[in-house]
Amino acid sequence: MDSDEGLLRAVAGGDAAALSRLYERHSGALFGYLHRLAGDRMTAEEILQDTMLAVWRSAGAFEGRAKVTTWLFGVARRQAHNRLRGRARPEPTSADLTDRPDQGAGPEELAIAAAGGTPVAAAIDRLPEHHRDVIALVFVAGLPLADVAEVLAIPVGTVKSRLYHARAAVAAALTAQEVPE
């Protein structure tokens, strides 16, 4: 029962402790992803709670065609889009950029630190939503490209293309601002 699949089956059977273990195991990555989408900590925390409630309610619908991790990110993405639909994204502050429950610096964190914080985040925020989703799932959540494709229900080639175009747009924005890449 220590596997994600076993925990999710237990959640489907009404085991609150199993939900707690899933939360402990995946909340950091989910929160990082949601924080990137929402733009502020409080909203990300609310969406994470909505996500876990949705997991509690729909665990029995998990069919095992995807990994539990990708299914969780799919649930989180739907909850975020439901909550954020039609709402303007707040400008991230430097406190928002550093206040994440990640254990180590990943590529995005290193890029933000190297660029002095806000130019990279501002460039990412100006990207179209479908590019921000890919950036958040790859660099913040750390999902492999195949899992990103599953979460977004698009081919892996489309994920690669969106990632390429997002990186190019961010690099162009940084170059225009004369910020070293």
Protein Blocks (a to p, Z undefined) as FASTA:
>chain_A
ZZmklmmmmmmnopaklmmmmmmmmmmmmmmmmmmmnopaklmmmmmmmmmmmmmmmmmm
pgolacfklmmmmmmmmmmmmmmgopacddddfklmmmccbfbdcfklmmmmmnopjmmm
mmmmmpcfklmmmmmmmmmnopafklmmmmnopafklmmmmmmmmmmmmmmmmmmnopaZ
Z
